[in-house]
Amino acid sequence: MRGQAAFGPGPRRAAMASGLAAVLALTGCMMDPEGAGRRGAQSIEADSESGVPAVQLASTSAAPKVVAAQQDAPGPAIETSRALFDSSPVAVVVAPPPAQNPDKKSGEPASNHKKSSREARKAAAELGAPMLVAGRDGMSQELERLGVQTVLVFGNDAGWQPKESLEVVRGGDNIDQLPDFEPASGEAPAVVLTTGAETTATTAALATAEAAGAVIHPVGKADPRASSTTIELLKKHRGKPVLAIGEGFSSTSTFTDRVEVARHAPQLPGGGQLVFPGRRMVALYGHPGTSSLGALGEQGADAAVERATSLAAQYQPYSDEPVIPAFEIIATVASAAAGPDGDYSKEASVDELKPWVDAAADAGVYVVLDLQPGRTDFLTQAKRYKELLKRPNVGLALDPEWRLEPGQQHMVQIGSVDAAEVNQVSDWLAKLTRKNNLPQKVFLLHQFSPYMITNREALNLGHDELATVIHADGHGLPGSKQQTYSVLQNGLDPQTWMGWKNFIDEDTPMFTPERTYTQVNPKPWFVSYQ
């Protein structure tokens, strides 16, 4: 029993009884103010000379793992036990929920089941032993794997017949009948993220994790990149395996990728590694040194930082989320002349843009590089800026208005792009982001009419590394702008976010920050000023 050697054979019963009575429910005793778990009896030392059986924690680090919340085999508690324990002479067993008990005569009433689960949870935490649910597929095999000799049973265990070799001790007042055993030694073997309403199975899984000394951290969103607190916790415990217990964590492979980003990537301006919904952005749009192309080029980089920061602050009173200043820099500018390469697009060099990206990074300003490719394709131009796109605060925008087919010219035809070409860019950008362990990137698509992005329903929006924004890029009267904004939402996939542009000279009148955030529906996540 955990702490047995310290108690000794005489006072063990009284000490154990008072100890169990003092253990709080898991949600209280496992969490410190920062949400980190602690070990129930970590201060009690085992007697290495006693010769009694000892609990052994998993000795090797494991890859991140998602423990399903559903009540299917092998069950969350069994998966957690396999991940965190090598062996244990004692295990705590709780009756299954009444609805799962086929024997109603011997089944535990629903009114008693919660009490049994609470008592079992407390016992597992105090003992430092895994907690399993009676009758679960695979439970007998798990008891054998652990080398369990004694089970401490809480509630009616109908539907499960323990092997004759197992000693069965009923919970409650009989807990002092457990044989002696030594608790596990060593540091917490894992970090456990948990979310959602608990079931009997996830309660047992969390109790098992706490018994193993895991750091248990509740999250509001089942994505470790969403919270600065979660990110810092995972960085602090970078060498430990990570388990996710509960619903919404996606697949193990996706969760593993997200954990790697959380552990290694810097955070975005404003905190976290997911672009939305944790923040909104307000950007100056334009080309450095060219005032005719938008507000960004009307001043130098440092003054643009101050202007964008001031503009974002004007939006903050109307947003529950932090409003982050941003630059939308036209990296390739549509031109009237074909130019030496014949593509009707003038490409800025990386060296020209670096001072602006550097100034933005220093000031906590996000940057989106905007492409106007003319007769070349978006992917060819995007690859020019690979060095800048490897930075954590730099995203990408595609402007189909300036994407020409062979023989077309700007201001004669309005350009367009097919979803297939957009998907080539998003595939490449997602891979670049994933390969370099970067936080999620803005992937912004300008549009002011449906035909500008053909086959839009075929856009690949499944890239976990990207936040795709449909940016309403039209100017004019308030009514026409809002109508365009509404039309662009027709058939819009829920995985996309909406953006809005305010034209300082062309809008009549231009929307104020208050009007932009209170009369544009839904409230835009990315607003730019041209």
C-alpha positions in Angstrom: 0.0 0.0 0.0 1.3 3.5 -0.8 2.9 4.8 2.4 2.6 1.5 4.2 6.3 1.2 5.2 6.1 4.7 6.8 2.9 3.8 8.8 4.1 0.4 10.1 1.8 -2.5 10.9 0.3 -1.0 14.1 -1.0 2.4 13.3 -1.5 1.7 9.6 -5.3 1.3 9.8 -6.0 4.5 11.6 -3.6 6.5 9.5 -5.0 5.1 6.3 -8.5 5.8 7.3 -7.8 9.4 8.2 -5.7 9.9 5.1 -8.5 8.7 2.8 -11.0 10.9 4.6 -8.8 13.9 4.0 -8.3 13.3 0.3 -10.4 15.7 -1.7 -12.2 14.9 -5.0 -9.8 14.6 -7.9 -10.7 17.9 -9.4 -9.6 19.6 -6.1 -6.6 17.5 -5.0 -5.0 17.1 -8.4 -4.9 20.7 -9.6 -2.7 23.5 -8.4 -3.8 27.1 -9.2 -2.0 26.7 -12.6 -3.9 23.4 -13.4 -0.9 21.1 -12.7 -1.4 17.8 -11.0 0.4 16.6 -7.9 1.0 13.2 -6.5 -1.3 12.1 -3.6 1.3 10.6 -1.2 4.6 11.9 -2.7 6.0 12.8 0.7 5.8 9.2 2.0 9.0 7.2 1.5 9.0 3.5 0.9 11.2 1.1 2.8 13.6 -0.3 0.2 14.6 -3.1 2.7 11.1 -4.3 3.3 10.9 -6.8 0.5 7.2 -6.1 -0.1 5.9 -5.7 -3.7 6.3 -2.3 -5.3 4.5 -0.3 -7.9 6.6 0.3 -11.1 5.8 3.3 -13.4 6.4 3.1 -17.1 10.2 3.4 -17.5 10.4 4.8 -21.1 9.0 7.9 -22.6 6.0 7.4 -24.9 4.8 9.4 -27.9 1.8 11.6 -27.4 -1.4 9.6 -27.2 -5.1 10.4 -27.3 -7.2 8.4 -24.8 -10.7 8.1 -26.2 -13.6 9.4 -24.1 -16.0 6.9 -25.6 -17.0 3.8 -23.6 -15.4 1.4 -26.2 -12.7 -1.2 -25.6 -10.1 -1.1 -24.3 -11.4 1.9 -22.4 -9.7 5.1 -21.3 -8.6 3.8 -17.9 -6.9 0.7 -19.4 -5.2 2.8 -22.0 -3.9 5.2 -19.3 -2.8 2.3 -17.1 -0.9 0.8 -20.0 0.8 4.2 -20.8 1.8 5.0 -17.2 2.3 1.8 -15.2 4.6 -1.1 -15.8 3.3 -3.1 -12.8 1.3 -2.7 -9.6 0.5 -5.4 -7.0 -2.8 -3.6 -6.2 -5.5 -2.1 -8.4 -8.7 -0.2 -7.6 -11.8 -1.4 -9.4 -15.1 0.4 -9.7 -18.5 -0.9 -10.8 -19.6 0.1 -14.3 -22.4 2.6 -14.8 -25.8 1.1 -14.2 -26.9 1.5 -17.8 -24.1 -0.8 -18.8 -24.9 -3.5 -16.2 -26.8 -6.4 -17.8 -27.8 -7.8 -14.4 -30.3 -5.3 -13.0 -30.9 -7.4 -9.9 -27.3 -7.1 -8.8 -26.5 -3.9 -10.5 -25.6 -0.8 -8.5 -28.4 1.8 -8.3 -27.6 5.0 -10.2 -27.8 7.0 -6.9 -25.0 5.0 -5.4 -22.7 4.8 -8.5 -21.4 8.4 -8.3 -20.5 7.8 -4.6 -18.7 4.6 -5.5 -16.7 6.4 -8.2 -15.7 9.2 -5.9 -14.6 6.8 -3.2 -12.6 4.7 -5.7 -11.0 7.8 -7.1 -9.9 9.0 -3.7 -8.5 5.6 -2.9 -6.5 5.3 -6.2 -5.1 8.8 -5.6 -4.0 7.9 -2.0 -2.7 4.4 -2.9 -0.9 5.4 -6.1 -2.5 2.4 -7.8 -4.3 2.3 -11.2 -8.1 2.5 -11.3 -10.1 0.3 -13.7 -13.8 -0.2 -14.5 -15.2 -3.6 -13.8 -16.3 -5.7 -16.8 -14.5 -3.6 -19.4 -13.1 -5.6 -22.3 -9.4 -6.0 -21.7 -9.6 -5.3 -18.0 -8.6 -8.9 -17.0 -5.7 -8.8 -19.4 -4.6 -5.5 -17.9 -4.7 -6.9 -14.4 -2.5 -9.7 -15.6 -0.1 -7.4 -17.3 0.3 -5.3 -14.2 0.8 -8.4 -12.0 -2.0 -7.4 -9.7 -2.5 -9.6 -6.7 -5.2 -7.7 -4.9 -8.1 -5.6 -6.2 -9.9 -3.0 -4.0 -13.5 -3.0 -5.3 -16.0 -0.2 -5.0 -19.6 -0.6 -5.8 -21.4 -3.7 -7.2 -19.0 -5.4 -9.7 -21.7 -7.5 -11.4 -20.7 -8.6 -14.9 -17.1 -9.3 -13.8 -15.8 -12.4 -12.2 -12.3 -12.0 -10.8 -9.9 -15.0 -11.2 -9.5 -17.1 -8.1 -5.9 -16.1 -7.9 -6.9 -12.5 -7.2 -7.6 -11.4 -3.6 -10.7 -9.2 -3.5 -11.0 -6.5 -0.8 -14.2 -4.5 -0.6 -13.7 -0.7 -0.5 -14.7 1.5 2.4 -14.1 0.2 5.9 -12.2 -2.8 4.7 -9.4 -0.9 3.0 -7.1 -1.8 5.9 -7.2 -5.4 4.7 -4.9 -4.6 1.8 -1.5 -6.3 1.9 1.6 -4.2 2.2 3.2 -2.7 -0.9 5.5 0.1 -1.7 4.5 3.1 -3.7 6.2 4.1 -6.9 9.2 6.4 -6.7 10.4 9.0 -9.1 9.1 12.1 -10.8 5.7 12.5 -12.6 6.0 10.3 -15.8 3.6 12.3 -18.0 1.5 15.4 -18.7 -2.2 14.8 -19.1 -4.5 17.2 -20.8 -8.2 16.8 -20.2 -11.4 18.5 -21.3 -15.1 17.9 -21.3 -17.6 16.2 -19.0 -16.3 13.2 -17.2 -17.7 9.7 -17.6 -17.0 6.7 -15.3 -14.3 5.7 -17.8 -12.5 9.0 -18.0 -12.9 9.5 -14.2 -11.0 6.2 -13.8 -8.4 7.3 -16.4 -7.8 10.6 -14.6 -7.5 8.8 -11.3 -5.0 6.4 -12.8 -3.0 9.4 -14.1 -3.0 11.1 -10.8 -2.0 7.9 -9.0 1.0 7.7 -11.3 2.0 11.2 -10.4 1.2 12.7 -13.8 0.8 16.5 -14.2 -2.9 17.0 -15.0 -3.9 20.1 -16.8 -7.5 20.9 -17.8 -7.9 22.8 -21.1 -10.8 24.9 -22.4 -10.1 23.9 -26.0 -8.9 20.5 -27.1 -5.9 21.9 -28.9 -2.7 22.4 -27.0 -1.7 25.3 -29.3 -4.7 27.4 -28.2 -3.6 28.4 -24.7 -0.4 30.2 -23.6 -0.6 28.4 -20.2 -0.8 25.0 -21.9 2.0 25.8 -24.2 4.3 26.9 -21.4 3.4 23.8 -19.4 4.3 21.5 -22.3 7.6 23.4 -22.9 8.4 23.0 -19.2 7.8 19.3 -19.3 9.2 18.8 -22.8 10.8 15.4 -22.2 7.7 13.8 -20.8 5.0 11.9 -22.8 1.7 13.6 -23.2 -1.8 12.0 -22.9 -5.1 13.6 -23.9 -8.1 12.3 -21.9 -11.5 13.4 -23.1 -13.4 14.4 -26.2 -12.4 16.7 -29.1 -8.6 16.0 -29.2 -8.8 14.6 -32.8 -6.6 11.7 -33.9 -3.3 10.7 -32.2 -1.3 11.8 -35.2 -2.9 15.2 -35.3 -2.5 15.6 -31.6 1.1 14.6 -31.8 1.7 17.3 -34.4 0.0 19.9 -32.2 2.0 18.9 -29.2 5.3 19.3 -31.2 4.3 22.8 -32.2 3.3 23.7 -28.7 6.6 22.4 -27.3 8.9 24.0 -29.9 7.2 26.9 -31.7 7.1 30.5 -30.5 3.8 32.1 -29.7 1.9 34.5 -32.0 1.5 38.2 -31.1 -1.1 38.2 -28.4 -0.2 34.7 -27.2 -1.1 31.1 -28.3 -0.3 29.4 -31.5 -3.7 29.4 -33.2 -4.6 32.5 -35.2 -8.3 32.5 -34.5 -10.5 32.7 -32.5 -8.1 33.8 -29.8 -7.5 37.2 -31.4 -8.7 39.6 -34.2 -6.4 41.6 -36.5 -6.5 45.1 -37.9 -3.9 45.7 -40.7 -2.5 48.5 -42.8 -2.5 47.4 -46.4 0.0 48.5 -49.1 3.5 48.5 -50.5 6.5 50.0 -48.7 7.4 53.4 -50.1 4.3 53.7 -52.4 1.5 55.7 -50.9 -0.8 55.2 -53.9 -1.1 51.5 -53.1 -2.5 51.9 -49.6 -2.1 53.2 -46.1 0.9 51.1 -45.3 3.2 52.9 -47.8 2.3 56.4 -46.5 5.1 56.3 -43.9 8.2 54.3 -42.9 8.2 51.0 -41.1 8.4 52.4 -37.5 5.7 55.0 -38.1 3.6 52.3 -39.7 3.9 50.2 -36.6 2.7 53.1 -34.5 -0.2 53.7 -36.8 -1.3 50.1 -37.0 -1.0 49.8 -33.2 -3.2 52.9 -32.7 -5.7 51.7 -35.2 -6.0 48.3 -33.6 -6.6 50.0 -30.2 -9.6 51.8 -31.6 -11.2 48.4 -32.3 -10.5 46.9 -28.9 -13.6 48.4 -27.1 -15.8 46.5 -29.4 -14.1 43.1 -29.2 -14.0 40.4 -26.5 -10.8 39.1 -28.1 -7.5 41.0 -28.1 -7.1 43.0 -31.3 -3.6 42.6 -32.8 -2.1 45.2 -35.2 -0.9 43.8 -38.6 0.7 44.7 -41.9 -0.6 43.4 -45.2 2.3 44.0 -47.4 1.9 43.7 -51.2 5.0 41.7 -52.0 4.3 41.4 -55.7 2.6 44.3 -57.3 0.4 44.0 -60.5 1.9 46.2 -63.2 0.7 47.7 -66.5 3.9 46.6 -68.3 4.9 43.0 -68.8 8.4 43.5 -67.4 11.5 41.5 -68.2 9.9 38.2 -67.2 6.7 39.0 -69.0 4.4 38.3 -66.1 2.9 41.8 -65.5 4.0 41.6 -61.8 6.8 43.5 -60.1 8.3 41.3 -57.3 9.9 43.0 -54.3 13.0 41.2 -53.1 13.3 39.6 -49.7 15.9 42.1 -48.7 13.4 45.0 -49.4 10.8 43.5 -47.2 13.0 42.3 -44.3 13.2 45.7 -42.5 9.4 45.8 -42.4 9.0 42.3 -41.2 11.7 42.9 -38.6 10.1 46.0 -37.3 6.8 44.2 -37.1 8.2 41.3 -35.2 9.9 43.6 -32.7 6.6 45.4 -32.0 4.3 42.3 -31.9 2.7 43.1 -35.2 1.6 40.3 -37.5 2.6 40.4 -41.2 0.7 39.0 -44.2 2.5 39.0 -47.6 0.1 39.7 -50.4 0.7 38.3 -53.9 -0.6 39.9 -57.2 1.0 37.5 -59.7 -0.2 38.7 -63.1 0.4 35.9 -65.7 2.4 33.6 -63.4 0.9 31.3 -60.8 0.6 31.9 -57.1 2.8 29.0 -56.0 5.8 30.2 -58.0 5.6 33.6 -56.4 4.9 32.3 -52.9 8.2 30.3 -53.1 10.1 33.5 -53.6 9.3 34.4 -50.0 10.0 31.1 -48.4 12.6 32.7 -46.1 10.1 35.2 -44.7 7.3 32.7 -44.5 9.5 30.5 -42.2 9.0 33.3 -39.6 6.3 32.7 -37.0 4.6 36.1 -37.5 4.3 36.0 -41.3 1.3 34.7 -43.2 0.3 34.7 -46.9 -2.5 36.4 -48.9 -3.6 35.6 -52.5 -5.3 38.3 -54.6 -7.1 36.6 -57.5 -8.1 40.0 -59.0 -4.6 40.2 -60.3 -4.2 36.6 -61.5 -4.2 36.8 -65.3 -4.6 34.1 -67.9 -2.2 34.2 -71.0 -3.1 37.2 -73.2 -5.0 39.1 -70.4 -3.9 42.4 -69.0 -4.6 44.3 -65.8 -7.5 46.8 -65.8 -8.8 45.2 -69.0 -9.9 41.9 -67.3 -10.5 41.1 -63.7 -8.5 38.1 -62.8 -9.6 34.9 -61.1 -8.1 31.7 -59.8 -9.3 28.1 -59.6 -9.5 26.3 -56.2 -7.0 23.8 -57.6 -4.2 26.4 -57.8 -5.1 27.8 -54.3 -4.8 24.2 -53.0 -1.3 23.9 -54.4 -0.3 27.0 -52.4 -2.0 25.9 -49.2 -0.5 22.4 -49.5 3.0 23.9 -49.8 2.5 26.5 -47.1 1.1 23.9 -44.6 4.0 21.6 -45.3 6.4 24.5 -44.7 4.7 25.4 -41.5 4.7 21.9 -40.2 8.3 21.1 -41.2 9.5 24.2 -39.3 7.4 23.7 -36.2 5.7 27.1 -36.7 2.5 28.4 -35.2 -0.6 28.5 -37.3 -0.5 30.9 -40.2 -3.0 33.3 -41.8 -3.9 32.2 -45.3 -6.0 35.0 -46.7 -7.9 34.9 -50.0 -9.2 38.2 -51.4 -12.6 38.1 -53.1 -15.2 40.7 -54.1 -17.3 38.5 -56.4 -18.1 34.8 -56.6 -16.3 34.2 -59.9 -12.9 35.4 -58.6 -12.4 32.0 -56.9 -13.8 29.3 -59.2 -14.9 26.0 -57.6 -14.5 27.5 -54.2 -16.3 24.5 -52.7 -13.2 22.4 -53.6 -10.8 24.5 -51.5 -8.8 22.3 -49.2 -9.6 23.7 -45.7 -8.3 20.7 -43.8 -4.8 22.0 -43.1 -4.4 22.2 -39.4 -1.4 24.6 -39.9 -3.5 27.3 -41.6 -6.3 29.7 -40.7 -8.1 30.4 -44.1 -9.7 33.9 -44.4 -12.1 34.9 -47.1 -11.5 38.6 -47.3 -14.3 40.8 -48.7 -12.2 43.2 -50.9 -14.9 45.5 -52.3 -15.3 49.3 -52.0 -18.3 51.7 -52.4 -21.5 52.5 -50.5 -22.1 50.8 -47.2 -25.1 48.9 -48.5 -23.2 47.4 -51.5 -20.2 46.5 -49.3 -22.4 44.7 -46.8 -24.3 42.9 -49.6 -21.0 41.7 -51.1 -19.9 40.5 -47.6 -23.2 38.6 -47.4 -22.9 37.0 -50.8 -19.4 35.8 -50.2 -20.7 33.8 -47.2 -23.0 31.7 -49.4 -21.9 28.1 -49.2 -18.9 29.1 -47.0 -17.3 26.3 -45.2 -17.4 26.7 -41.4 -13.7 26.1 -41.3 -13.1 29.6 -42.9 -13.0 33.0 -41.2 -14.3 36.3 -42.7 -12.3 39.4 -43.3 -13.2 43.0 -44.4 -11.4 45.9 -46.0 -12.0 49.6 -45.4 -11.0 51.9 -48.3 -9.9 55.2 -46.9 -10.5 57.1 -50.2 -13.0 55.0 -52.1 -15.6 54.1 -49.5 -18.4 56.6 -49.1 -18.4 56.9 -46.2 -15.7 54.6 -44.7 -16.9 52.4 -41.8 -15.6 53.5 -38.4 -14.1 50.9 -36.1 -17.3 50.8 -34.1 -19.5 50.3 -37.2 -17.1 47.7 -38.6 -17.4 45.6 -35.5 -21.0 46.2 -34.6 -22.8 46.4 -38.0 -20.8 43.9 -40.1 -22.2 40.4 -39.5 -20.4 38.3 -38.6 -17.8 40.5 -37.0 -14.7 40.3 -39.2 -11.6 38.5 -37.9 -9.2 40.4 -40.2 -9.8 44.0 -41.1 -7.4 45.9 -43.5 -7.1 49.5 -44.5 -6.2 50.6 -48.0 
